[in-house]
């Protein structure tokens, strides 16, 4: 019942000869897409760090209400300042931008041409104050994908998948801690 099948002696070498290139190609695609995923994760981490660093430059500003002080006759004799609350305000946008870029750089060591990543600060990085207390950092990079590029060239004749655009976006907000 469990004897050897006749005429099947060479199936394994033939199967391996046919499947090995497909397995190697699938392995290469997995490497390409995992590299793009890692670059996206690094961009997201760096954008988050940059946005938080930009928001951390905010200073606390008091919300003050002015109340008149009157005498017994109703004449205004002075003005009393009452602090109604506190809010965070990014006053120096240049400082916020500098801090954001420094934190972004410190968290984006892998965005190098040697790693197959094309990143240009001038066109791929933006940092801006959004509200009085929020700082936004957006970054993108192009990741080289040689295996996916080869697959696209074989299937469609194009090399449009040779580089994939990935990005990260971080929004940091400063708040004023009140109380204990």
LUMMAR-967047 format. One line per field, with one value per atom (N, C-alpha, C): atom name; chain; x negated, y negated, z negated; residue number from 1. Coordinates in nm, 3 decimals, decimal comma. Atoms other than C-alpha are relative to their C-alpha. Example, Ala and Ser with C-alpha at 12.3 -4.5 7.8 and 13.67 -1.06 7.14 Angstrom:
// LUMMAR-967047
at = c(N_CA_C_N_CA_C)
ch = c(A_A_A_A_A_A)
px = c(-0,089_-1,230_-0,090_0,082_-1,367_0,077)
py = c(0,119_0,450_-0,120_0,119_0,106_-0,109)
pz = c(0,000_-0,780_0,000_0,006_-0,714_-0,073)
i = c(1_1_1_2_2_2)
//
This chain:
// LUMMAR-967047
at = c(N_CA_C_N_CA_C_N_CA_C_N_CA_C_N_CA_C_N_CA_C_N_CA_C_N_CA_C_N_CA_C_N_CA_C_N_CA_C_N_CA_C_N_CA_C_N_CA_C_N_CA_C_N_CA_C_N_CA_C_N_CA_C_N_CA_C_N_CA_C_N_CA_C_N_CA_C_N_CA_C_N_CA_C_N_CA_C_N_CA_C_N_CA_C_N_CA_C_N_CA_C_N_CA_C_N_CA_C_N_CA_C_N_CA_C_N_CA_C_N_CA_C_N_CA_C_N_CA_C_N_CA_C_N_CA_C_N_CA_C_N_CA_C_N_CA_C_N_CA_C_N_CA_C_N_CA_C_N_CA_C_N_CA_C_N_CA_C_N_CA_C_N_CA_C_N_CA_C_N_CA_C_N_CA_C_N_CA_C_N_CA_C_N_CA_C_N_CA_C_N_CA_C_N_CA_C_N_CA_C_N_CA_C_N_CA_C_N_CA_C_N_CA_C_N_CA_C_N_CA_C_N_CA_C_N_CA_C_N_CA_C_N_CA_C_N_CA_C_N_CA_C_N_CA_C_N_CA_C_N_CA_C_N_CA_C_N_CA_C_N_CA_C_N_CA_C_N_CA_C_N_CA_C_N_CA_C_N_CA_C_N_CA_C_N_CA_C_N_CA_C_N_CA_C_N_CA_C_N_CA_C_N_CA_C_N_CA_C_N_CA_C_N_CA_C_N_CA_C_N_CA_C_N_CA_C_N_CA_C_N_CA_C_N_CA_C_N_CA_C_N_CA_C_N_CA_C_N_CA_C_N_CA_C_N_CA_C_N_CA_C_N_CA_C_N_CA_C_N_CA_C_N_CA_C_N_CA_C_N_CA_C_N_CA_C_N_CA_C_N_CA_C_N_CA_C_N_CA_C_N_CA_C_N_CA_C_N_CA_C_N_CA_C_N_CA_C_N_CA_C_N_CA_C_N_CA_C_N_CA_C_N_CA_C_N_CA_C_N_CA_C_N_CA_C_N_CA_C_N_CA_C_N_CA_C_N_CA_C_N_CA_C_N_CA_C_N_CA_C_N_CA_C_N_CA_C_N_CA_C_N_CA_C_N_CA_C_N_CA_C_N_CA_C_N_CA_C_N_CA_C_N_CA_C_N_CA_C_N_CA_C_N_CA_C_N_CA_C_N_CA_C_N_CA_C_N_CA_C_N_CA_C_N_CA_C_N_CA_C_N_CA_C_N_CA_C_N_CA_C_N_CA_C_N_CA_C_N_CA_C_N_CA_C_N_CA_C_N_CA_C_N_CA_C_N_CA_C_N_CA_C_N_CA_C_N_CA_C_N_CA_C_N_CA_C_N_CA_C_N_CA_C_N_CA_C_N_CA_C_N_CA_C_N_CA_C_N_CA_C)
ch = c(A_A_A_A_A_A_A_A_A_A_A_A_A_A_A_A_A_A_A_A_A_A_A_A_A_A_A_A_A_A_A_A_A_A_A_A_A_A_A_A_A_A_A_A_A_A_A_A_A_A_A_A_A_A_A_A_A_A_A_A_A_A_A_A_A_A_A_A_A_A_A_A_A_A_A_A_A_A_A_A_A_A_A_A_A_A_A_A_A_A_A_A_A_A_A_A_A_A_A_A_A_A_A_A_A_A_A_A_A_A_A_A_A_A_A_A_A_A_A_A_A_A_A_A_A_A_A_A_A_A_A_A_A_A_A_A_A_A_A_A_A_A_A_A_A_A_A_A_A_A_A_A_A_A_A_A_A_A_A_A_A_A_A_A_A_A_A_A_A_A_A_A_A_A_A_A_A_A_A_A_A_A_A_A_A_A_A_A_A_A_A_A_A_A_A_A_A_A_A_A_A_A_A_A_A_A_A_A_A_A_A_A_A_A_A_A_A_A_A_A_A_A_A_A_A_A_A_A_A_A_A_A_A_A_A_A_A_A_A_A_A_A_A_A_A_A_A_A_A_A_A_A_A_A_A_A_A_A_A_A_A_A_A_A_A_A_A_A_A_A_A_A_A_A_A_A_A_A_A_A_A_A_A_A_A_A_A_A_A_A_A_A_A_A_A_A_A_A_A_A_A_A_A_A_A_A_A_A_A_A_A_A_A_A_A_A_A_A_A_A_A_A_A_A_A_A_A_A_A_A_A_A_A_A_A_A_A_A_A_A_A_A_A_A_A_A_A_A_A_A_A_A_A_A_A_A_A_A_A_A_A_A_A_A_A_A_A_A_A_A_A_A_A_A_A_A_A_A_A_A_A_A_A_A_A_A_A_A_A_A_A_A_A_A_A_A_A_A_A_A_A_A_A_A_A_A_A_A_A_A_A_A_A_A_A_A_A_A_A_A_A_A_A_A_A_A_A_A_A_A_A_A_A_A_A_A_A_A_A_A_A_A_A_A_A_A_A_A_A_A_A_A_A_A_A_A_A_A_A_A_A_A_A_A_A_A_A_A_A_A_A_A_A_A_A_A_A_A_A_A_A_A_A_A_A_A_A_A_A_A_A_A_A_A_A_A_A_A_A_A_A_A_A_A_A_A_A_A_A_A_A_A_A_A_A_A_A_A_A_A_A_A_A_A_A_A_A_A_A_A_A_A_A_A_A_A_A_A_A_A)
px = c(-0,081_0,000_-0,086_0,087_-0,279_-0,126_0,116_-0,513_-0,033_0,047_-0,704_0,086_-0,076_-0,508_-0,095_0,086_-0,643_0,004_0,009_-0,759_-0,007_0,005_-0,790_-0,141_0,134_-1,167_-0,054_0,057_-1,287_0,092_-0,094_-0,992_-0,059_0,052_-1,169_-0,105_0,096_-1,469_0,066_-0,070_-1,237_0,082_-0,080_-1,006_-0,090_0,092_-1,300_-0,059_0,054_-1,443_0,101_-0,103_-1,112_0,037_-0,047_-1,029_-0,108_0,106_-1,370_-0,003_-0,001_-1,364_0,120_-0,117_-1,011_-0,017_0,023_-1,109_-0,101_0,100_-1,415_0,062_-0,066_-1,204_0,096_-0,092_-0,939_-0,079_0,086_-1,217_-0,049_0,045_-1,351_0,111_-0,113_-1,005_0,027_-0,022_-0,967_-0,104_0,105_-1,299_0,031_-0,034_-1,193_0,111_-0,114_-0,859_-0,026_0,032_-0,997_-0,092_0,086_-1,265_0,085_-0,089_-0,994_0,079_-0,074_-0,798_-0,089_0,092_-1,104_-0,030_0,025_-1,175_0,122_-0,122_-0,812_0,008_-0,003_-0,834_-0,104_0,102_-1,158_0,043_-0,051_-1,003_0,108_-0,107_-0,701_-0,057_0,064_-0,920_-0,070_0,071_-1,134_0,097_-0,100_-0,828_0,067_-0,058_-0,672_-0,097_0,100_-0,996_-0,016_0,015_-1,032_0,118_-0,118_-0,675_0,008_0,000_-0,704_-0,107_0,106_-1,035_0,041_-0,048_-0,880_0,105_-0,104_-0,582_-0,057_0,060_-0,809_-0,062_0,053_-0,938_0,107_-0,109_-0,600_-0,024_0,013_-0,593_0,140_-0,132_-0,309_0,035_-0,050_-0,102_0,129_-0,119_0,156_0,115_-0,122_0,512_0,047_-0,026_0,576_0,130_-0,121_0,904_-0,023_0,018_0,896_0,135_-0,123_1,155_-0,025_0,019_1,206_0,019_-0,015_1,160_0,067_-0,076_1,415_0,006_-0,018_1,459_0,149_-0,140_1,785_0,094_-0,084_1,911_0,010_-0,003_1,853_-0,106_0,109_1,547_-0,110_0,109_1,272_-0,126_0,123_0,966_-0,120_0,109_0,759_0,052_-0,033_0,750_-0,061_0,046_0,721_-0,019_0,027_0,561_0,037_-0,038_0,716_-0,041_0,043_0,550_0,112_-0,111_0,829_-0,050_0,055_0,604_-0,132_0,129_0,288_0,015_0,004_0,221_-0,144_0,133_-0,087_-0,001_0,011_-0,203_-0,141_0,130_-0,483_-0,026_0,025_-0,624_-0,113_0,116_-0,953_0,005_-0,014_-0,881_-0,135_0,133_-1,249_-0,061_0,050_-1,346_0,075_-0,079_-1,061_-0,044_0,045_-1,174_-0,137_0,134_-1,535_0,003_-0,012_-1,444_0,066_-0,069_-1,208_-0,094_0,094_-1,472_-0,109_0,102_-1,733_0,051_-0,057_-1,504_0,030_-0,026_-1,405_-0,130_0,129_-1,771_-0,050_0,049_-1,854_0,074_-0,080_-1,580_0,009_-0,009_-1,640_-0,138_0,134_-1,985_0,000_-0,003_-1,875_0,041_-0,043_-1,765_-0,122_0,123_-2,087_0,004_0,008_-2,166_-0,059_0,057_-2,371_0,106_-0,110_-2,049_0,105_-0,096_-1,872_0,114_-0,105_-1,676_-0,042_0,026_-1,655_0,084_-0,067_-1,572_-0,069_0,052_-1,615_0,073_-0,065_-1,551_0,082_-0,069_-1,449_0,138_-0,128_-1,168_0,077_-0,065_-1,092_0,035_-0,026_-1,067_0,072_-0,066_-0,822_0,034_-0,036_-0,775_0,064_-0,071_-0,527_0,084_-0,091_-0,340_0,141_-0,138_0,028_0,091_-0,075_0,209_-0,102_0,096_0,058_-0,076_0,065_-0,031_-0,031_0,023_-0,073_-0,110_0,106_-0,368_0,013_-0,018_-0,338_-0,129_0,114_-0,619_0,048_-0,030_-0,570_-0,129_0,121_-0,843_0,033_-0,017_-0,868_-0,137_0,125_-1,139_0,034_-0,014_-1,184_-0,092_0,074_-1,291_-0,021_0,029_-1,465_0,046_-0,053_-1,301_-0,044_0,049_-1,516_0,081_-0,076_-1,312_0,137_-0,131_-0,978_-0,017_0,027_-1,131_-0,020_0,019_-1,240_0,134_-0,132_-0,890_0,084_-0,077_-0,731_-0,053_0,059_-0,974_0,038_-0,037_-0,896_0,147_-0,144_-0,519_0,052_-0,059_-0,453_-0,100_0,099_-0,778_-0,041_0,033_-0,785_-0,089_0,077_-1,018_0,056_-0,062_-0,769_-0,006_0,006_-0,799_-0,144_0,138_-1,175_-0,019_0,003_-1,122_0,142_-0,131_-0,831_-0,007_-0,006_-0,730_0,069_-0,058_-0,671_-0,009_0,001_-0,595_0,044_-0,041_-0,534_0,048_-0,058_-0,336_0,015_-0,012_-0,359_0,054_-0,058_-0,158_-0,019_0,024_-0,279_0,075_-0,074_-0,077_-0,057_0,049_-0,203_0,120_-0,104_0,015_-0,067_0,052_-0,033_0,055_-0,041_-0,029_0,033_-0,040_0,163_0,029_-0,025_0,205_-0,123_0,113_-0,010_-0,031)
py = c(0,119_0,000_-0,126_0,117_-0,244_0,020_-0,026_-0,124_-0,120_0,108_-0,344_-0,008_0,019_-0,493_0,019_-0,025_-0,382_-0,118_0,106_-0,640_-0,139_0,130_-0,920_-0,033_0,020_-0,903_-0,132_0,125_-1,252_-0,118_0,109_-1,456_-0,110_0,099_-1,625_-0,091_0,091_-1,755_-0,093_0,083_-1,879_-0,109_0,096_-2,044_-0,109_0,098_-2,212_-0,092_0,082_-2,331_-0,105_0,095_-2,496_-0,099_0,084_-2,636_-0,088_0,078_-2,765_-0,145_0,141_-3,080_-0,077_0,067_-3,160_-0,027_0,018_-3,112_-0,113_0,106_-3,335_-0,136_0,124_-3,599_-0,047_0,036_-3,591_-0,050_0,044_-3,624_-0,143_0,135_-3,931_-0,104_0,091_-4,091_-0,025_0,017_-4,028_-0,095_0,091_-4,204_-0,143_0,135_-4,501_-0,063_0,059_-4,551_-0,016_0,019_-4,497_-0,120_0,119_-4,760_-0,127_0,116_-5,005_-0,019_0,009_-4,923_-0,056_0,050_-4,984_-0,149_0,142_-5,318_-0,083_0,072_-5,423_-0,011_0,004_-5,331_-0,099_0,095_-5,530_-0,144_0,133_-5,830_-0,042_0,032_-5,811_-0,035_0,028_-5,796_-0,136_0,128_-6,087_-0,117_0,108_-6,295_-0,026_0,018_-6,232_-0,073_0,065_-6,328_-0,147_0,138_-6,642_-0,087_0,080_-6,756_-0,026_0,021_-6,704_-0,100_0,096_-6,893_-0,141_0,132_-7,181_-0,054_0,042_-7,189_-0,032_0,023_-7,180_-0,139_0,136_-7,527_-0,100_0,090_-7,672_-0,048_0,059_-7,899_-0,020_0,023_-7,934_-0,149_0,138_-8,248_-0,004_0,011_-8,362_-0,065_0,065_-8,437_-0,091_0,098_-8,754_-0,075_0,082_-8,925_-0,124_0,126_-9,289_-0,044_0,045_-9,404_-0,138_0,133_-9,763_0,005_0,016_-9,852_-0,137_0,125_-10,112_-0,036_0,046_-10,322_0,005_-0,005_-10,366_-0,078_0,079_-10,621_0,060_-0,062_-10,387_-0,052_0,050_-10,572_0,105_-0,096_-10,354_-0,056_0,044_-10,379_0,084_-0,087_-10,100_0,116_-0,119_-9,780_0,121_-0,124_-9,431_0,104_-0,108_-9,152_0,132_-0,132_-8,809_0,103_-0,106_-8,504_0,103_-0,093_-8,293_0,139_-0,128_-8,018_-0,020_0,004_-7,930_0,074_-0,069_-7,828_0,000_-0,010_-7,722_-0,068_0,072_-7,940_0,017_-0,005_-7,874_-0,141_0,139_-8,226_-0,014_0,010_-8,165_0,116_-0,106_-7,970_0,049_-0,040_-7,968_0,099_-0,092_-7,803_0,132_-0,123_-7,553_0,082_-0,070_-7,468_0,062_-0,052_-7,426_0,121_-0,113_-7,201_0,120_-0,109_-6,997_0,070_-0,061_-6,942_0,077_-0,072_-6,846_0,133_-0,125_-6,587_0,096_-0,085_-6,458_0,067_-0,055_-6,414_0,107_-0,095_-6,238_0,133_-0,123_-5,981_0,059_-0,050_-5,922_0,036_-0,040_-5,766_0,089_-0,096_-5,505_-0,057_0,060_-5,751_-0,043_0,028_-5,724_0,066_-0,065_-5,647_0,141_-0,133_-5,349_0,104_-0,091_-5,199_0,007_-0,003_-5,253_-0,097_0,098_-5,554_-0,136_0,134_-5,888_-0,099_0,099_-6,175_-0,134_0,134_-6,547_-0,095_0,088_-6,796_-0,110_0,112_-7,073_0,034_-0,034_-6,886_0,110_-0,114_-6,587_-0,023_0,029_-6,754_-0,134_0,127_-7,018_-0,001_0,020_-7,153_-0,137_0,128_-7,424_-0,006_0,027_-7,579_0,000_-0,010_-7,493_-0,094_0,092_-7,659_-0,065_0,064_-7,860_0,101_-0,099_-7,537_0,132_-0,126_-7,273_-0,018_0,001_-7,185_0,127_-0,112_-6,961_0,027_-0,042_-6,764_0,108_-0,099_-6,576_0,030_-0,040_-6,378_0,117_-0,112_-6,143_0,038_-0,050_-5,933_0,100_-0,100_-5,718_0,117_-0,121_-5,360_0,081_-0,081_-5,163_0,143_-0,136_-4,828_0,077_-0,064_-4,632_0,123_-0,119_-4,309_-0,039_0,045_-4,488_-0,070_0,063_-4,693_0,102_-0,107_-4,375_0,066_-0,060_-4,230_-0,091_0,094_-4,544_-0,003_0,002_-4,543_0,126_-0,125_-4,178_0,002_-0,009_-4,220_-0,111_0,112_-4,565_-0,073_0,072_-4,685_-0,132_0,124_-4,981_0,029_-0,013_-5,043_-0,098_0,096_-5,253_0,044_-0,048_-5,033_0,006_-0,006_-5,076_-0,081_0,079_-5,344_-0,017_0,015_-5,354_-0,118_0,117_-5,673_0,038_-0,024_-5,632_-0,130_0,124_-5,900_0,017_0,005_-5,992_-0,140_0,129_-6,269_-0,001_0,013_-6,387_-0,136_0,124_-6,649_-0,003_0,015_-6,763_-0,119_0,109_-6,976_-0,023_0,038_-7,163_-0,034_0,035_-7,186_-0,053_0,054_-7,372_0,085_-0,081_-7,153_-0,094_0,081_-7,315_0,092_-0,081_-7,193_0,077_-0,079_-6,932_0,108)
pz = c(0,000_0,000_0,000_0,006_-0,087_0,083_-0,084_0,179_0,087_-0,085_0,417_0,127_-0,123_0,703_0,118_-0,115_1,035_0,095_-0,097_1,282_-0,062_0,067_1,021_-0,048_0,050_0,966_0,045_-0,047_1,072_-0,020_0,021_0,959_-0,090_0,095_0,666_0,064_-0,063_0,865_0,103_-0,097_1,140_-0,071_0,077_0,886_-0,059_0,058_0,712_0,107_-0,108_1,043_0,046_-0,042_1,131_-0,110_0,109_0,788_-0,063_0,064_0,671_0,049_-0,041_0,891_-0,056_0,056_0,772_-0,149_0,144_0,408_-0,023_0,014_0,451_0,034_-0,038_0,627_-0,109_0,109_0,351_-0,121_0,110_0,093_0,026_-0,034_0,276_-0,015_0,017_0,286_-0,148_0,144_-0,087_-0,060_0,048_-0,149_0,043_-0,049_0,068_-0,084_0,070_-0,103_-0,150_0,142_-0,452_-0,019_0,010_-0,386_0,010_-0,011_-0,274_-0,130_0,127_-0,591_-0,111_0,103_-0,812_0,020_-0,026_-0,641_-0,038_0,039_-0,689_-0,152_0,147_-1,058_-0,054_0,044_-1,094_0,028_-0,031_-0,919_-0,099_0,094_-1,148_-0,137_0,129_-1,459_0,002_-0,010_-1,339_0,010_-0,012_-1,244_-0,135_0,133_-1,585_-0,093_0,086_-1,762_0,039_-0,045_-1,549_-0,039_0,034_-1,606_-0,150_0,145_-1,980_-0,042_0,033_-1,991_0,039_-0,041_-1,798_-0,096_0,094_-2,033_-0,137_0,132_-2,338_-0,013_0,009_-2,250_-0,042_0,042_-2,349_-0,142_0,134_-2,650_-0,058_0,060_-2,900_0,001_-0,005_-2,856_-0,080_0,086_-3,108_0,076_-0,047_-3,005_-0,113_0,107_-3,202_0,029_-0,008_-3,268_-0,086_0,073_-3,372_-0,056_0,068_-3,626_-0,062_0,061_-3,733_-0,151_0,145_-4,098_-0,021_0,019_-4,207_-0,148_0,138_-4,517_-0,035_0,047_-4,713_0,091_-0,089_-4,460_0,141_-0,133_-4,159_0,093_-0,083_-4,031_0,009_-0,021_-3,882_-0,061_0,067_-4,102_0,041_-0,041_-3,951_0,083_-0,079_-3,751_-0,068_0,061_-3,892_0,111_-0,096_-3,688_-0,065_0,050_-3,735_0,105_-0,091_-3,580_0,009_-0,023_-3,429_0,038_-0,041_-3,299_0,072_-0,070_-3,111_0,132_-0,129_-2,753_0,050_-0,058_-2,561_0,136_-0,127_-2,272_0,054_-0,068_-2,024_0,052_-0,037_-2,001_0,101_-0,089_-1,819_0,100_-0,101_-1,499_0,050_-0,045_-1,398_-0,098_0,102_-1,727_0,007_-0,011_-1,693_0,121_-0,120_-1,340_-0,018_0,025_-1,448_-0,093_0,094_-1,741_0,067_-0,069_-1,523_0,096_-0,096_-1,255_-0,074_0,077_-1,517_-0,053_0,050_-1,673_0,114_-0,117_-1,328_0,044_-0,041_-1,232_-0,097_0,100_-1,558_0,007_-0,006_-1,491_0,140_-0,138_-1,120_0,055_-0,043_-1,097_0,124_-0,110_-0,842_0,134_-0,126_-0,574_0,081_-0,072_-0,375_0,138_-0,131_-0,011_-0,007_0,015_-0,131_-0,036_0,037_-0,270_0,110_-0,109_0,063_-0,018_0,029_-0,062_0,054_-0,052_0,117_-0,080_0,084_-0,120_0,020_-0,021_-0,051_-0,093_0,098_-0,332_0,067_-0,063_-0,094_0,054_-0,062_0,079_-0,074_0,065_-0,145_-0,146_0,141_-0,488_-0,011_0,032_-0,608_-0,148_0,139_-0,955_-0,013_0,009_-1,046_-0,127_0,112_-1,337_0,056_-0,049_-1,293_-0,077_0,085_-1,581_-0,092_0,090_-1,861_-0,085_0,087_-2,045_0,071_-0,073_-1,769_0,104_-0,101_-1,547_0,083_-0,092_-1,240_0,075_-0,080_-1,077_0,096_-0,102_-0,751_0,075_-0,071_-0,579_0,092_-0,093_-0,286_0,054_-0,057_-0,128_0,110_-0,105_0,178_-0,032_0,034_0,113_0,127_-0,119_0,386_-0,023_0,008_0,457_0,125_-0,122_0,704_0,042_-0,037_0,689_0,054_-0,050_0,730_0,134_-0,129_1,011_0,110_-0,098_1,186_0,034_-0,025_1,144_0,088_-0,082_1,288_0,143_-0,134_1,580_0,077_-0,069_1,657_0,038_-0,025_1,632_0,091_-0,073_1,775_0,089_-0,077_1,924_-0,063_0,070_1,682_-0,120_0,124_1,393_-0,103_0,089_1,199_-0,146_0,137_0,892_-0,052_0,044_0,871_-0,128_0,123_0,607_-0,050_0,063_0,366_-0,096_0,088_0,187_-0,130_0,133_-0,188_-0,079_0,076_-0,442_-0,143_0,139_-0,801_-0,034_0,039_-0,968_-0,151_0,145_-1,327_-0,038_0,050_-1,512_-0,151_0,143_-1,853_-0,055_0,064_-2,091_-0,139_0,133_-2,395_-0,088_0,097_-2,703_-0,126_0,125_-3,027_-0,113_0,114_-3,334_-0,116_0,115_-3,617_-0,117_0,120_-3,971_-0,040_0,050_-4,140_0,093)
i = c(1_1_1_2_2_2_3_3_3_4_4_4_5_5_5_6_6_6_7_7_7_8_8_8_9_9_9_10_10_10_11_11_11_12_12_12_13_13_13_14_14_14_15_15_15_16_16_16_17_17_17_18_18_18_19_19_19_20_20_20_21_21_21_22_22_22_23_23_23_24_24_24_25_25_25_26_26_26_27_27_27_28_28_28_29_29_29_30_30_30_31_31_31_32_32_32_33_33_33_34_34_34_35_35_35_36_36_36_37_37_37_38_38_38_39_39_39_40_40_40_41_41_41_42_42_42_43_43_43_44_44_44_45_45_45_46_46_46_47_47_47_48_48_48_49_49_49_50_50_50_51_51_51_52_52_52_53_53_53_54_54_54_55_55_55_56_56_56_57_57_57_58_58_58_59_59_59_60_60_60_61_61_61_62_62_62_63_63_63_64_64_64_65_65_65_66_66_66_67_67_67_68_68_68_69_69_69_70_70_70_71_71_71_72_72_72_73_73_73_74_74_74_75_75_75_76_76_76_77_77_77_78_78_78_79_79_79_80_80_80_81_81_81_82_82_82_83_83_83_84_84_84_85_85_85_86_86_86_87_87_87_88_88_88_89_89_89_90_90_90_91_91_91_92_92_92_93_93_93_94_94_94_95_95_95_96_96_96_97_97_97_98_98_98_99_99_99_100_100_100_101_101_101_102_102_102_103_103_103_104_104_104_105_105_105_106_106_106_107_107_107_108_108_108_109_109_109_110_110_110_111_111_111_112_112_112_113_113_113_114_114_114_115_115_115_116_116_116_117_117_117_118_118_118_119_119_119_120_120_120_121_121_121_122_122_122_123_123_123_124_124_124_125_125_125_126_126_126_127_127_127_128_128_128_129_129_129_130_130_130_131_131_131_132_132_132_133_133_133_134_134_134_135_135_135_136_136_136_137_137_137_138_138_138_139_139_139_140_140_140_141_141_141_142_142_142_143_143_143_144_144_144_145_145_145_146_146_146_147_147_147_148_148_148_149_149_149_150_150_150_151_151_151_152_152_152_153_153_153_154_154_154_155_155_155_156_156_156_157_157_157_158_158_158_159_159_159_160_160_160_161_161_161_162_162_162_163_163_163_164_164_164_165_165_165_166_166_166_167_167_167_168_168_168_169_169_169_170_170_170_171_171_171_172_172_172_173_173_173_174_174_174_175_175_175_176_176_176_177_177_177_178_178_178_179_179_179_180_180_180)
//
